[in-house]
Amino acid sequence: MTNLVPGSCGVIFTPASEHDETGTVRCAGLAEHPRVIAVSDEHSRIRNLKQKWHEEDAARDTQEGRAQQILLEVEANETFVPIEDFLTRD
């Protein structure tokens, strides 16, 4: 027998071990509670947005790294090419 826990809205929920794999809470003997599903959907949207932002940040960091590398190569060429030309003059 499962221990039932009353929810804040008066609906009786099963303990955390009886949540499904998506994190949706199942009501004991009742249809899924719409408030719980809405909260679960909201958490899912937030999780998806955080993942999207993380991927965008990673792409931007990669692009900035490439731009920095190009800038350093240009500056190195401006510095060392004249020196190399001077040292290899006949």
Sine and cosine of phi, psi and omega as CSV:
sin_phi,cos_phi,sin_psi,cos_psi,sin_omega,cos_omega
0.00,0.00,0.68,-0.73,-0.01,-1.00
-1.00,0.03,0.65,-0.76,0.12,-0.99
-0.97,0.23,0.78,-0.63,0.00,-1.00
-0.98,-0.18,0.62,-0.79,-0.05,-1.00
-0.86,-0.51,0.82,-0.57,0.02,-1.00
-0.94,0.35,0.70,-0.72,0.04,-1.00
-1.00,0.09,0.17,-0.99,-0.06,-1.00
-0.92,0.39,-0.36,0.93,-0.02,-1.00
-0.99,-0.15,0.17,0.99,0.05,-1.00
1.00,-0.05,-0.13,0.99,0.02,-1.00
-0.99,0.10,0.59,-0.81,-0.03,-1.00
-1.00,-0.05,0.82,-0.57,0.00,-1.00
-0.95,-0.31,0.45,-0.89,0.12,-0.99
-0.99,0.16,0.33,-0.94,0.02,-1.00
-0.87,0.49,0.24,-0.97,-0.08,-1.00
-0.82,0.57,-0.50,0.87,-0.03,-1.00
-0.91,0.41,-0.23,0.97,-0.03,-1.00
-0.96,-0.27,0.24,0.97,0.13,-0.99
-0.96,0.28,0.48,-0.88,0.02,-1.00
-0.99,0.17,0.04,-1.00,-0.11,-0.99
-0.92,0.39,-0.33,0.95,0.02,-1.00
-1.00,0.04,-0.08,1.00,-0.01,-1.00
1.00,-0.04,0.01,1.00,0.02,-1.00
-0.96,0.28,0.76,-0.65,0.01,-1.00
-0.99,0.15,0.71,-0.71,0.03,-1.00
-0.98,-0.18,0.74,-0.67,0.06,-1.00
-0.98,0.20,0.57,-0.82,-0.01,-1.00
-0.96,0.29,0.95,-0.32,0.08,-1.00
0.96,0.28,0.13,0.99,0.00,-1.00
-0.83,-0.56,0.23,-0.97,0.11,-0.99
-0.91,0.41,0.30,-0.95,0.01,-1.00
-0.84,0.55,0.64,-0.77,-0.04,-1.00
-0.99,0.17,0.82,-0.58,-0.08,-1.00
-0.87,0.49,-0.56,0.83,0.02,-1.00
-0.90,0.44,-0.65,0.76,-0.02,-1.00
-0.91,0.40,-0.67,0.74,0.01,-1.00
-0.91,0.42,-0.66,0.75,0.03,-1.00
-0.87,0.49,-0.68,0.73,0.03,-1.00
-0.90,0.43,-0.67,0.74,0.02,-1.00
-0.89,0.45,-0.68,0.74,0.04,-1.00
-0.89,0.45,-0.64,0.76,0.01,-1.00
-0.90,0.44,-0.69,0.72,0.04,-1.00
-0.89,0.46,-0.62,0.79,0.02,-1.00
-0.90,0.43,-0.69,0.72,0.03,-1.00
-0.90,0.44,-0.67,0.74,0.02,-1.00
-0.89,0.46,-0.70,0.71,0.02,-1.00
-0.87,0.49,-0.67,0.74,0.01,-1.00
-0.91,0.42,-0.66,0.75,0.04,-1.00
-0.90,0.44,-0.68,0.73,0.02,-1.00
-0.88,0.48,-0.66,0.75,0.02,-1.00
-0.90,0.44,-0.70,0.72,0.02,-1.00
-0.88,0.48,-0.71,0.71,0.00,-1.00
-0.90,0.44,-0.62,0.78,0.02,-1.00
-0.89,0.46,-0.70,0.72,0.01,-1.00
-0.91,0.42,-0.65,0.76,0.04,-1.00
-0.90,0.43,-0.66,0.75,0.05,-1.00
-0.88,0.47,-0.66,0.75,0.01,-1.00
-0.90,0.43,-0.67,0.74,0.02,-1.00
-0.90,0.43,-0.67,0.74,0.02,-1.00
-0.91,0.41,-0.65,0.76,0.04,-1.00
-0.88,0.47,-0.66,0.75,0.03,-1.00
-0.89,0.45,-0.71,0.70,0.00,-1.00
-0.89,0.45,-0.68,0.73,0.03,-1.00
-0.91,0.42,-0.60,0.80,0.05,-1.00
-0.89,0.46,-0.68,0.74,0.04,-1.00
-0.90,0.43,-0.69,0.73,0.02,-1.00
-0.88,0.47,-0.66,0.76,0.04,-1.00
-0.89,0.45,-0.66,0.75,0.02,-1.00
-0.89,0.46,-0.69,0.73,0.02,-1.00
-0.89,0.45,-0.69,0.72,0.02,-1.00
-0.87,0.50,-0.70,0.71,0.01,-1.00
-0.90,0.44,-0.62,0.79,0.03,-1.00
-0.91,0.41,-0.66,0.75,0.03,-1.00
-0.90,0.44,-0.71,0.71,0.01,-1.00
-0.90,0.44,-0.62,0.78,0.03,-1.00
-0.91,0.42,-0.67,0.74,0.03,-1.00
-0.89,0.45,-0.66,0.75,0.01,-1.00
-0.90,0.44,-0.51,0.86,-0.03,-1.00
-0.99,0.11,-0.74,0.67,-0.19,-0.98
-1.00,-0.05,-0.41,0.91,0.01,-1.00
-0.89,0.46,-0.72,0.69,0.05,-1.00
-0.88,0.48,-0.61,0.80,0.04,-1.00
-0.91,0.42,-0.70,0.71,0.01,-1.00
-0.89,0.46,-0.67,0.74,0.02,-1.00
-0.88,0.47,-0.68,0.74,0.00,-1.00
-0.89,0.45,-0.69,0.73,-0.05,-1.00
-0.96,0.29,-0.41,0.91,-0.03,-1.00
-0.98,-0.21,0.12,0.99,0.05,-1.00
-0.91,0.42,0.55,-0.83,0.05,-1.00
-1.00,0.08,0.00,0.00,0.00,0.00
